[in-house]
Amino acid sequence: MKTRLFILLVATFSYLGLSYSQAEEIKVGIIGLDTSHVLAFTKAFNDPNATGDLANCKVVAAYPKGSPDIESSTSRVPKYTAQLKEMGIEIVPSIEALLEKVDAVCLETNDGRPHLAQVLPVLKAKKRVFIDKPIAASLEDSIAIFAASKKYGVPLFSSSSLRFSAQNQAVRNGSIGKVHYAKTGSPASIEKTHPDLYWYGIHGVESLFTLMGAGCESVVRSTTDDGKIRVTGKWSGGRTGIFEERKGYGGIAKGDKGEAEIGKYDGYKPLVVEIAKYFRSGKVPVSQEETLEIYAFMEAADESKRQGGKEVTLASVMKTAQAKLDK
């Protein structure tokens, strides 16, 4: 009995620690065909000239389910489904059918509300999964997704493509020393079913955390002179990070060795390369702690708005979200 248990444990941990060489093919599946990301990601993965980690990492199947109550979703699914078919991608009728055909998954459903339900069978099947932004439509679902990741022993990550722009990565890696002030901006169109910044402001907020790292303690939400969203965050050590709604992407960071322009959008490929690296190694490029702090920042911004611009701590919104989960 002990021998059988030992063999089972070895097999389990060997599987979870599985890595693929660049010569081994990884079959990738997509859940959700209601965002342009599915076309861009598939073209990058399936590029016949792909090298390095992207080589032999191919999208082979997709499950098209979208969101019935978001027009931008329902209008896109038929078009993107047809385009993927033309690219030779098999369209399957369920997530379960998808999991039988693939080694790893990109969860691309534009709506964050079904993400928890959609990712659970993937984790139970021990498949590595990247969850596109937003990771969920609430802070409590975001927490629950990472709890499931831990329960099933499958690491996952979620990120905006802006995190991996060359400018942001240079600052993240110390080009201007420790950052004590940053201001980032991005468009921030709102979807009524999600907290305000989850839908699109996440891009600028992700840039902000790429530069500042974790450690945000509280936020105050206000408006710019032209009525756009502004969120000012206080980080540990007296550091300040600001997100502002704006046209396009950009901003500035100031560190103890100088300052730099940041936040430029470099396309999707840098993110897709990171996804491929994770699919091969099982090592995530963004920690659970930092991702949850990003979503707590955005939730705290909404709470500050509800309270008329009062300062709101991230700890308080995390506590509220956890209490909802514990009920």
DOLUMGU-831261 format. One line per 10 residues: their letters; for each residue x, y, z of N, C-alpha, C. Coordinates in steps of 0.02 Angstrom, whole numbers, padded with zeros to 5 digits. Example, Ala and Ser with C-alpha at 12.3 -4.5 7.8 and 13.67 -1.06 7.14 Angstrom:
DOLUMGU-831261
AS	00660:-00284:00390:00615:-00225:00390:00660:-00165:00390 ~ 00642:-00112:00354:00684:-00053:00357:00645:00002:00394
END
This chain:
DOLUMGU-831261
MKTRLFILLV	00041:-00060:00000:00000:00000:00000:00043:00063:00000 ~ 00095:00063:00044:00139:00121:00047:00176:00131:-00019 ~ 00197:00074:-00050:00232:00078:-00113:00188:00108:-00167 ~ 00124:00086:-00168:00077:00112:-00218:00066:00187:-00209 ~ 00059:00209:-00145:00050:00280:-00131:00111:00320:-00153 ~ 00171:00293:-00141:00232:00327:-00160:00236:00336:-00235 ~ 00219:00283:-00271:00220:00287:-00345:00171:00339:-00370 ~ 00111:00340:-00338:00060:00388:-00358:00083:00460:-00346 ~ 00115:00471:-00288:00139:00538:-00273:00194:00559:-00321 ~ 00239:00515:-00336:00293:00530:-00383:00265:00547:-00451
ATFSYLGLSY	00216:00506:-00473:00186:00518:-00539:00150:00585:-00540 ~ 00115:00602:-00486:00078:00665:-00483:00125:00724:-00487 ~ 00177:00724:-00445:00222:00781:-00444:00265:00785:-00507 ~ 00279:00728:-00537:00316:00728:-00600:00274:00761:-00654 ~ 00208:00746:-00653:00165:00774:-00703:00159:00849:-00695 ~ 00148:00871:-00633:00140:00942:-00621:00203:00981:-00636 ~ 00260:00947:-00629:00324:00981:-00643:00348:00970:-00714 ~ 00305:00943:-00756:00323:00927:-00825:00347:00988:-00862 ~ 00400:00980:-00900:00423:01033:-00944:00432:01005:-01014 ~ 00424:01047:-01063:00429:01027:-01133:00491:01059:-01164
SQAEEIKVGI	00528:01021:-01202:00584:01050:-01239:00556:01087:-01299 ~ 00597:01129:-01329:00574:01166:-01388:00562:01121:-01448 ~ 00588:01061:-01445:00577:01014:-01499:00510:00977:-01493 ~ 00480:00980:-01433:00416:00946:-01422:00358:00992:-01439 ~ 00308:00964:-01472:00249:01004:-01490:00202:01010:-01431 ~ 00177:01071:-01420:00125:01083:-01370:00062:01102:-01408 ~ 00009:01064:-01398:-00055:01078:-01430:-00094:01126:-01385 ~ -00113:01183:-01412:-00147:01236:-01374:-00220:01239:-01395 ~ -00263:01246:-01345:-00334:01256:-01358:-00356:01325:-01335 ~ -00409:01352:-01366:-00435:01417:-01348:-00507:01410:-01324
IGLDTSHVLA	-00524:01443:-01269:-00592:01447:-01245:-00616:01519:-01255 ~ -00669:01528:-01293:-00697:01594:-01304:-00671:01627:-01367 ~ -00717:01641:-01414:-00697:01672:-01478:-00733:01738:-01487 ~ -00729:01782:-01437:-00763:01846:-01442:-00715:01905:-01432 ~ -00651:01894:-01444:-00602:01947:-01440:-00551:01940:-01497 ~ -00527:01996:-01522:-00477:01995:-01576:-00413:01961:-01554 ~ -00403:01953:-01488:-00343:01920:-01463:-00336:01849:-01491 ~ -00393:01816:-01503:-00388:01746:-01525:-00355:01741:-01594 ~ -00368:01790:-01637:-00337:01789:-01703:-00262:01807:-01697 ~ -00247:01859:-01658:-00178:01880:-01651:-00136:01825:-01617
FTKAFNDPNA	-00163:01794:-01565:-00126:01741:-01530:-00115:01681:-01575 ~ -00167:01662:-01612:-00162:01603:-01656:-00111:01615:-01711 ~ -00110:01675:-01740:-00061:01690:-01792:00010:01687:-01764 ~ 00020:01711:-01702:00086:01709:-01672:00107:01637:-01656 ~ 00062:01599:-01626:00078:01529:-01609:00091:01487:-01671 ~ 00051:01498:-01723:00053:01454:-01782:00096:01481:-01839 ~ 00134:01532:-01825:00179:01559:-01875:00230:01506:-01895 ~ 00232:01487:-01959:00279:01435:-01980:00352:01455:-01971 ~ 00365:01519:-01962:00433:01543:-01952:00449:01556:-01878 ~ 00404:01535:-01834:00414:01547:-01762:00477:01512:-01738
TGDLANCKVV	00512:01545:-01692:00574:01517:-01664:00569:01516:-01588 ~ 00619:01486:-01557:00623:01485:-01484:00563:01451:-01452 ~ 00538:01482:-01399:00483:01451:-01361:00419:01446:-01402 ~ 00410:01489:-01452:00350:01488:-01492:00350:01430:-01543 ~ 00408:01407:-01561:00413:01351:-01609:00380:01289:-01580 ~ 00341:01255:-01621:00307:01194:-01600:00257:01204:-01544 ~ 00230:01265:-01539:00176:01279:-01491:00117:01302:-01534 ~ 00070:01257:-01548:00020:01270:-01599:-00051:01268:-01572 ~ -00092:01317:-01593:-00163:01314:-01579:-00195:01263:-01626 ~ -00231:01215:-01598:-00260:01161:-01639:-00336:01158:-01634
AAYPKGSPDI	-00365:01186:-01579:-00437:01179:-01570:-00463:01239:-01529 ~ -00528:01252:-01537:-00559:01308:-01501:-00632:01294:-01485 ~ -00654:01319:-01428:-00724:01316:-01407:-00751:01388:-01410 ~ -00802:01402:-01450:-00819:01472:-01466:-00864:01509:-01418 ~ -00887:01479:-01365:-00938:01510:-01322:-00922:01582:-01303 ~ -00970:01627:-01311:-00962:01697:-01292:-01010:01716:-01236 ~ -01028:01780:-01232:-01073:01804:-01180:-01139:01826:-01212 ~ -01195:01796:-01193:-01259:01810:-01226:-01285:01881:-01214 ~ -01262:01916:-01161:-01290:01981:-01145:-01241:02039:-01157 ~ -01185:02026:-01192:-01140:02080:-01210:-01135:02082:-01286
ESSTSRVPKY	-01161:02136:-01316:-01167:02139:-01388:-01101:02131:-01424 ~ -01048:02160:-01395:-00983:02155:-01428:-00958:02083:-01429 ~ -00985:02042:-01385:-00967:01971:-01385:-01008:01932:-01437 ~ -01074:01939:-01433:-01116:01900:-01479:-01103:01917:-01552 ~ -01085:01979:-01565:-01074:02000:-01635:-01008:01974:-01662 ~ -00961:01957:-01619:-00895:01936:-01641:-00887:01861:-01650 ~ -00922:01822:-01611:-00911:01750:-01610:-00918:01718:-01679 ~ -00972:01730:-01717:-00977:01698:-01783:-00919:01715:-01829 ~ -00899:01780:-01829:-00845:01802:-01873:-00779:01769:-01855 ~ -00762:01770:-01791:-00698:01742:-01770:-00697:01666:-01776
TAQLKEMGIE	-00755:01635:-01766:-00759:01562:-01775:-00744:01544:-01847 ~ -00774:01581:-01893:-00763:01568:-01964:-00690:01580:-01983 ~ -00660:01632:-01956:-00590:01647:-01973:-00543:01594:-01946 ~ -00556:01569:-01886:-00514:01515:-01859:-00521:01451:-01900 ~ -00582:01436:-01922:-00592:01378:-01965:-00549:01384:-02028 ~ -00548:01444:-02057:-00509:01456:-02117:-00434:01446:-02104 ~ -00414:01456:-02041:-00343:01447:-02022:-00328:01374:-02005 ~ -00378:01331:-02012:-00367:01259:-01999:-00376:01238:-01928 ~ -00408:01280:-01886:-00419:01265:-01816:-00485:01226:-01809 ~ -00484:01171:-01772:-00545:01132:-01762:-00589:01167:-01710
IVPSIEALLE	-00653:01173:-01725:-00702:01203:-01679:-00739:01146:-01644 ~ -00738:01147:-01578:-00767:01091:-01539:-00828:01116:-01500 ~ -00872:01069:-01479:-00936:01088:-01449:-00935:01100:-01374 ~ -00879:01086:-01340:-00878:01093:-01267:-00806:01100:-01243 ~ -00800:01124:-01181:-00734:01128:-01151:-00705:01059:-01140 ~ -00748:01012:-01122:-00726:00942:-01111:-00697:00913:-01175 ~ -00729:00926:-01231:-00704:00902:-01296:-00637:00935:-01312 ~ -00631:00999:-01295:-00568:01035:-01307:-00511:01003:-01268 ~ -00524:00988:-01205:-00471:00963:-01161:-00444:00895:-01183 ~ -00484:00858:-01220:-00461:00793:-01246:-00409:00801:-01302
KVDAVCLETN	-00406:00861:-01331:-00365:00871:-01390:-00303:00913:-01378 ~ -00296:00944:-01317:-00244:00993:-01308:-00202:00980:-01245 ~ -00144:01012:-01243:-00099:01008:-01185:-00104:01069:-01140 ~ -00125:01125:-01168:-00129:01188:-01131:-00184:01231:-01160 ~ -00206:01281:-01122:-00265:01320:-01141:-00254:01395:-01132 ~ -00279:01433:-01180:-00286:01506:-01173:-00361:01520:-01163 ~ -00379:01544:-01104:-00449:01562:-01090:-00458:01634:-01112 ~ -00494:01643:-01168:-00498:01708:-01201:-00566:01741:-01198 ~ -00615:01709:-01167:-00682:01739:-01162:-00675:01811:-01138 ~ -00702:01859:-01176:-00693:01929:-01160:-00726:01949:-01093
DGRPHLAQVL	-00780:01916:-01077:-00818:01927:-01016:-00786:01889:-00959 ~ -00769:01925:-00905:-00737:01892:-00848:-00784:01851:-00805 ~ -00850:01861:-00812:-00898:01827:-00768:-00896:01751:-00772 ~ -00890:01720:-00832:-00889:01647:-00834:-00820:01617:-00824 ~ -00769:01657:-00812:-00700:01630:-00810:-00691:01577:-00756 ~ -00719:01587:-00696:-00711:01538:-00643:-00740:01471:-00664 ~ -00801:01471:-00690:-00832:01409:-00711:-00795:01377:-00770 ~ -00768:01418:-00814:-00733:01392:-00873:-00664:01364:-00856 ~ -00631:01393:-00806:-00563:01371:-00791:-00562:01308:-00747 ~ -00615:01296:-00709:-00614:01239:-00662:-00602:01172:-00698
PVLKAKKRVF	-00638:01156:-00752:-00624:01092:-00785:-00553:01088:-00814 ~ -00526:01145:-00833:-00457:01147:-00860:-00408:01129:-00804 ~ -00417:01158:-00746:-00374:01144:-00689:-00382:01072:-00665 ~ -00443:01048:-00664:-00455:00978:-00643:-00421:00929:-00691 ~ -00417:00949:-00754:-00384:00906:-00804:-00308:00915:-00804 ~ -00283:00957:-00758:-00211:00969:-00750:-00179:01000:-00812 ~ -00217:01044:-00845:-00191:01079:-00904:-00169:01149:-00884 ~ -00111:01170:-00906:-00089:01239:-00894:-00134:01287:-00931 ~ -00148:01345:-00899:-00196:01391:-00929:-00175:01463:-00918 ~ -00178:01501:-00971:-00171:01574:-00968:-00240:01603:-00971
IDKPIAASLE	-00257:01650:-00926:-00322:01682:-00925:-00313:01754:-00948 ~ -00343:01771:-01004:-00336:01839:-01030:-00374:01888:-00985 ~ -00356:01951:-00992:-00388:02003:-00951:-00462:02011:-00970 ~ -00505:02027:-00921:-00491:02026:-00849:-00492:01954:-00824 ~ -00454:01940:-00772:-00452:01871:-00746:-00521:01849:-00723 ~ -00562:01897:-00700:-00631:01884:-00679:-00668:01950:-00679 ~ -00733:01947:-00662:-00773:02008:-00659:-00785:02032:-00588 ~ -00752:02001:-00541:-00757:02023:-00471:-00693:02003:-00435 ~ -00679:02037:-00380:-00620:02021:-00341:-00628:01953:-00308 ~ -00689:01936:-00286:-00698:01870:-00254:-00687:01813:-00303
DSIAIFAASK	-00709:01820:-00366:-00695:01768:-00416:-00621:01763:-00431 ~ -00586:01821:-00431:-00514:01820:-00442:-00479:01780:-00387 ~ -00499:01791:-00325:-00471:01753:-00269:-00487:01679:-00277 ~ -00549:01664:-00296:-00571:01594:-00302:-00532:01557:-00357 ~ -00516:01592:-00411:-00478:01561:-00465:-00409:01540:-00441 ~ -00375:01583:-00404:-00309:01565:-00379:-00314:01511:-00325 ~ -00368:01511:-00287:-00378:01457:-00237:-00385:01390:-00273 ~ -00421:01390:-00329:-00428:01328:-00368:-00362:01307:-00399 ~ -00323:01355:-00421:-00257:01341:-00448:-00215:01304:-00396 ~ -00217:01328:-00334:-00180:01296:-00280:-00208:01227:-00264
KYGVPLFSSS	-00274:01222:-00262:-00307:01159:-00246:-00288:01104:-00295 ~ -00288:01120:-00359:-00275:01069:-00409:-00201:01065:-00429 ~ -00159:01107:-00399:-00088:01102:-00411:-00066:01123:-00481 ~ -00103:01170:-00511:-00087:01194:-00578:-00077:01270:-00576 ~ -00015:01294:-00583:-00004:01366:-00582:-00034:01398:-00644 ~ -00059:01460:-00637:-00086:01496:-00694:-00067:01569:-00688 ~ -00076:01606:-00742:-00066:01677:-00738:-00112:01714:-00785 ~ -00120:01779:-00771:-00160:01823:-00812:-00122:01888:-00820 ~ -00128:01919:-00878:-00090:01981:-00888:-00116:02018:-00949 ~ -00110:02084:-00947:-00118:02125:-01006:-00054:02121:-01047
SLRFSAQNQA	-00059:02130:-01111:00001:02131:-01154:00047:02189:-01137 ~ 00019:02242:-01106:00059:02302:-01091:00115:02287:-01041 ~ 00106:02237:-00999:00158:02219:-00951:00224:02204:-00986 ~ 00221:02174:-01044:00282:02149:-01077:00308:02195:-01132 ~ 00286:02258:-01132:00315:02306:-01179:00388:02317:-01160 ~ 00429:02334:-01209:00501:02342:-01196:00514:02398:-01145 ~ 00476:02452:-01149:00486:02507:-01102:00471:02486:-01031 ~ 00414:02453:-01022:00394:02432:-00954:00443:02381:-00926 ~ 00464:02334:-00967:00510:02283:-00943:00578:02311:-00925 ~ 00600:02362:-00962:00665:02393:-00946:00663:02424:-00877
VRNGSIGKVH	00609:02460:-00862:00603:02491:-00796:00595:02438:-00742 ~ 00554:02388:-00757:00544:02333:-00709:00611:02301:-00691 ~ 00655:02296:-00739:00720:02263:-00728:00774:02310:-00704 ~ 00755:02372:-00684:00802:02415:-00649:00836:02469:-00690 ~ 00811:02486:-00749:00846:02535:-00791:00850:02604:-00759 ~ 00803:02622:-00716:00806:02687:-00681:00808:02677:-00605 ~ 00828:02618:-00584:00831:02605:-00513:00762:02591:-00483 ~ 00756:02599:-00418:00693:02588:-00384:00645:02644:-00401 ~ 00586:02627:-00425:00537:02676:-00446:00500:02703:-00385 ~ 00500:02770:-00378:00464:02801:-00323:00402:02839:-00345
YAKTGSPASI	00395:02849:-00412:00336:02883:-00439:00325:02858:-00510 ~ 00262:02843:-00525:00244:02825:-00594:00174:02848:-00609 ~ 00163:02870:-00670:00096:02885:-00694:00087:02852:-00761 ~ 00036:02810:-00766:00022:02774:-00828:-00048:02791:-00851 ~ -00059:02782:-00916:-00125:02796:-00943:-00144:02748:-00998 ~ -00209:02738:-01006:-00236:02697:-01060:-00309:02715:-01069 ~ -00339:02694:-01124:-00412:02701:-01130:-00445:02662:-01073 ~ -00506:02679:-01056:-00540:02645:-01000:-00615:02639:-01013 ~ -00632:02614:-01073:-00703:02604:-01087:-00733:02557:-01035 ~ -00796:02569:-01019:-00828:02534:-00962:-00881:02485:-00987
EKTHPDLYWY	-00884:02427:-00957:-00937:02378:-00969:-00975:02372:-00903 ~ -01040:02384:-00905:-01081:02389:-00844:-01081:02326:-00801 ~ -01063:02269:-00830:-01063:02206:-00792:-00999:02196:-00753 ~ -00950:02241:-00759:-00885:02234:-00727:-00868:02298:-00688 ~ -00826:02293:-00637:-00798:02353:-00606:-00767:02397:-00661 ~ -00768:02463:-00651:-00752:02510:-00705:-00687:02496:-00741 ~ -00633:02483:-00704:-00568:02476:-00736:-00552:02405:-00760 ~ -00593:02356:-00740:-00579:02287:-00759:-00582:02277:-00835 ~ -00628:02313:-00868:-00642:02298:-00938:-00586:02321:-00985 ~ -00561:02383:-00975:-00508:02407:-01020:-00454:02447:-00984
GIHGVESLFT	-00472:02479:-00929:-00422:02515:-00891:-00368:02470:-00863 ~ -00382:02405:-00861:-00333:02356:-00838:-00266:02364:-00874 ~ -00267:02386:-00937:-00204:02393:-00974:-00158:02443:-00940 ~ -00184:02502:-00925:-00143:02553:-00893:-00125:02534:-00821 ~ -00172:02501:-00786:-00159:02480:-00718:-00105:02426:-00717 ~ -00107:02380:-00764:-00055:02328:-00769:00014:02360:-00780 ~ 00016:02410:-00823:00079:02446:-00833:00104:02476:-00768 ~ 00057:02506:-00731:00076:02538:-00667:00107:02489:-00619 ~ 00077:02430:-00613:00104:02380:-00566:00168:02348:-00593 ~ 00175:02345:-00659:00238:02320:-00687:00296:02364:-00664
LMGAGCESVV	00284:02429:-00661:00335:02477:-00642:00345:02480:-00566 ~ 00290:02481:-00530:00292:02492:-00457:00300:02428:-00418 ~ 00277:02371:-00447:00277:02309:-00409:00220:02308:-00359 ~ 00215:02254:-00321:00164:02249:-00269:00182:02296:-00212 ~ 00134:02306:-00167:00147:02349:-00109:00101:02409:-00105 ~ 00050:02412:-00148:00002:02467:-00144:-00042:02458:-00083 ~ -00051:02511:-00045:-00088:02507:00018:-00158:02537:00014 ~ -00166:02591:-00024:-00231:02624:-00027:-00237:02665:-00091 ~ -00299:02682:-00110:-00310:02722:-00170:-00362:02776:-00156 ~ -00359:02828:-00196:-00410:02880:-00198:-00429:02890:-00271
RSTTDDGKIR	-00493:02888:-00286:-00516:02899:-00354:-00542:02970:-00362 ~ -00522:03001:-00416:-00545:03069:-00431:-00553:03074:-00506 ~ -00556:03134:-00533:-00561:03143:-00605:-00509:03193:-00629 ~ -00489:03187:-00691:-00443:03234:-00721:-00481:03298:-00739 ~ -00446:03348:-00762:-00478:03412:-00780:-00530:03404:-00835 ~ -00522:03353:-00878:-00570:03342:-00931:-00620:03286:-00915 ~ -00625:03270:-00850:-00677:03223:-00828:-00661:03150:-00834 ~ -00599:03133:-00847:-00579:03063:-00853:-00562:03033:-00785 ~ -00556:02967:-00782:-00541:02932:-00720:-00469:02943:-00700 ~ -00458:02959:-00636:-00391:02960:-00608:-00392:02921:-00542
VTGKWSGGRT	-00344:02877:-00533:-00337:02839:-00471:-00266:02847:-00445 ~ -00260:02874:-00385:-00194:02885:-00354:-00183:02833:-00299 ~ -00130:02795:-00307:-00115:02743:-00259:-00055:02760:-00215 ~ -00060:02742:-00151:-00004:02749:-00105:00029:02681:-00096 ~ 00094:02678:-00111:00132:02617:-00103:00173:02621:-00038 ~ 00193:02564:-00014:00236:02562:00045:00301:02601:00031 ~ 00329:02629:00083:00391:02668:00075:00379:02738:00048 ~ 00317:02761:00049:00303:02829:00027:00303:02839:-00049 ~ 00297:02785:-00086:00297:02790:-00159:00226:02803:-00185 ~ 00220:02832:-00244:00156:02851:-00272:00149:02825:-00344
GIFEERKGYG	00091:02796:-00358:00076:02773:-00425:00007:02797:-00447 ~ 00002:02824:-00507:-00060:02853:-00531:-00081:02822:-00597 ~ -00145:02803:-00602:-00173:02783:-00666:-00220:02838:-00689 ~ -00216:02856:-00754:-00263:02904:-00783:-00291:02877:-00848 ~ -00356:02885:-00855:-00389:02869:-00919:-00366:02919:-00971 ~ -00350:02895:-01031:-00326:02939:-01084:-00332:02903:-01151 ~ -00321:02940:-01205:-00317:02909:-01270:-00248:02878:-01278 ~ -00245:02818:-01303:-00181:02785:-01313:-00149:02764:-01248 ~ -00086:02741:-01254:-00051:02713:-01197:00014:02752:-01185 ~ 00032:02761:-01122:00094:02796:-01108:00099:02817:-01036
GIAKGDKGEA	00151:02855:-01021:00161:02879:-00953:00234:02893:-00939 ~ 00248:02901:-00874:00316:02916:-00853:00330:02882:-00787 ~ 00393:02863:-00778:00415:02834:-00714:00477:02870:-00691 ~ 00482:02881:-00626:00540:02914:-00596:00570:02868:-00544 ~ 00636:02857:-00551:00671:02815:-00504:00731:02850:-00474 ~ 00768:02813:-00432:00826:02845:-00399:00886:02852:-00446 ~ 00879:02827:-00509:00933:02836:-00557:00910:02875:-00619 ~ 00852:02906:-00616:00828:02944:-00673:00755:02932:-00686 ~ 00732:02952:-00745:00662:02942:-00764:00657:02917:-00836 ~ 00598:02890:-00853:00590:02861:-00919:00517:02864:-00941
EIGKYDGYKP	00507:02871:-01006:00440:02863:-01035:00423:02789:-01033 ~ 00361:02774:-01019:00341:02704:-01013:00271:02693:-01043 ~ 00250:02630:-01043:00182:02614:-01060:00166:02606:-01133 ~ 00215:02607:-01177:00202:02600:-01248:00177:02530:-01263 ~ 00130:02525:-01310:00103:02461:-01332:00147:02432:-01387 ~ 00173:02372:-01376:00218:02340:-01424:00185:02281:-01461 ~ 00119:02277:-01460:00086:02221:-01492:00078:02162:-01445 ~ 00051:02108:-01472:00035:02049:-01431:00092:01998:-01426 ~ 00138:01999:-01474:00188:01946:-01476:00229:01939:-01411 ~ 00251:01994:-01379:00289:01985:-01317:00250:01945:-01264
LVVEIAKYFR	00184:01957:-01259:00143:01918:-01213:00137:01846:-01235 ~ 00127:01834:-01299:00119:01765:-01323:00183:01725:-01311 ~ 00241:01757:-01318:00304:01723:-01303:00306:01702:-01229 ~ 00283:01746:-01184:00282:01729:-01113:00233:01673:-01099 ~ 00177:01672:-01134:00129:01617:-01126:00162:01551:-01147 ~ 00196:01552:-01204:00229:01492:-01228:00283:01468:-01179 ~ 00321:01514:-01151:00372:01496:-01102:00340:01461:-01042 ~ 00284:01489:-01019:00248:01459:-00963:00220:01391:-00981 ~ 00191:01384:-01040:00166:01319:-01061:00222:01267:-01061 ~ 00282:01287:-01079:00338:01240:-01082:00366:01223:-01013
SGKVPVSQEE	00371:01273:-00970:00406:01264:-00906:00361:01255:-00846 ~ 00300:01282:-00850:00256:01282:-00792:00271:01338:-00744 ~ 00318:01382:-00761:00337:01438:-00717:00300:01501:-00740 ~ 00264:01532:-00694:00224:01591:-00713:00267:01654:-00710 ~ 00257:01701:-00758:00296:01763:-00759:00268:01818:-00715 ~ 00207:01808:-00690:00174:01858:-00647:00147:01821:-00586 ~ 00163:01845:-00526:00143:01810:-00466:00068:01819:-00451 ~ 00041:01770:-00416:-00028:01775:-00392:-00038:01837:-00350 ~ 00010:01851:-00306:00004:01908:-00260:-00002:01974:-00298 ~ 00039:01983:-00349:00037:02046:-00386:-00027:02052:-00426
TLEIYAFMEA	-00050:01997:-00456:-00112:01999:-00495:-00171:02015:-00450 ~ -00176:01983:-00393:-00232:01998:-00348:-00229:02070:-00323 ~ -00170:02097:-00314:-00164:02166:-00293:-00188:02214:-00348 ~ -00175:02197:-00410:-00199:02237:-00466:-00275:02241:-00464 ~ -00308:02184:-00454:-00381:02184:-00454:-00409:02214:-00391 ~ -00374:02210:-00335:-00394:02244:-00274:-00388:02320:-00283 ~ -00336:02343:-00318:-00327:02414:-00334:-00387:02440:-00373 ~ -00408:02402:-00424:-00464:02425:-00465:-00530:02421:-00427 ~ -00539:02370:-00385:-00599:02366:-00344:-00600:02423:-00293 ~ -00543:02438:-00262:-00539:02493:-00214:-00555:02560:-00247
ADESKRQGGK	-00536:02566:-00311:-00551:02627:-00348:-00627:02636:-00355 ~ -00662:02581:-00368:-00735:02585:-00372:-00765:02602:-00304 ~ -00738:02572:-00251:-00763:02586:-00184:-00750:02659:-00166 ~ -00693:02686:-00185:-00679:02757:-00173:-00729:02801:-00210 ~ -00747:02781:-00270:-00798:02818:-00308:-00865:02816:-00272 ~ -00884:02756:-00247:-00947:02750:-00210:-00948:02793:-00147 ~ -00889:02803:-00118:-00884:02843:-00057:-00866:02916:-00070 ~ -00874:02938:-00132:-00864:03008:-00147:-00792:03030:-00148 ~ -00747:02983:-00165:-00677:03001:-00171:-00636:02993:-00107 ~ -00662:02955:-00060:-00625:02942:00002:-00569:02892:-00011
EVTLASVMKT	-00519:02893:00032:-00464:02845:00028:-00489:02776:00049 ~ -00472:02725:00011:-00494:02657:00025:-00433:02611:00024 ~ -00426:02570:00074:-00369:02524:00077:-00382:02462:00036 ~ -00329:02434:00008:-00336:02371:-00028:-00352:02314:00020 ~ -00326:02319:00081:-00340:02267:00131:-00415:02263:00145 ~ -00449:02320:00145:-00520:02319:00161:-00562:02286:00106 ~ -00545:02298:00043:-00584:02266:-00010:-00567:02192:-00016 ~ -00505:02173:-00001:-00487:02102:00001:-00526:02066:00056 ~ -00532:02099:00113:-00568:02069:00170:-00642:02059:00152 ~ -00672:02109:00119:-00742:02104:00099:-00752:02048:00048
AQAKLDK	-00707:02043:00000:-00712:01991:-00051:-00705:01922:-00020 ~ -00658:01914:00026:-00648:01849:00058:-00709:01830:00100 ~ -00740:01880:00132:-00799:01866:00173:-00856:01841:00130 ~ -00863:01868:00069:-00915:01845:00023:-00902:01772:00003 ~ -00839:01755:-00006:-00822:01687:-00025:-00834:01638:00032 ~ -00824:01662:00093:-00831:01619:00151:-00902:01604:00171 ~ -00950:01641:00143:-01020:01630:00160:-01044:01562:00135
END
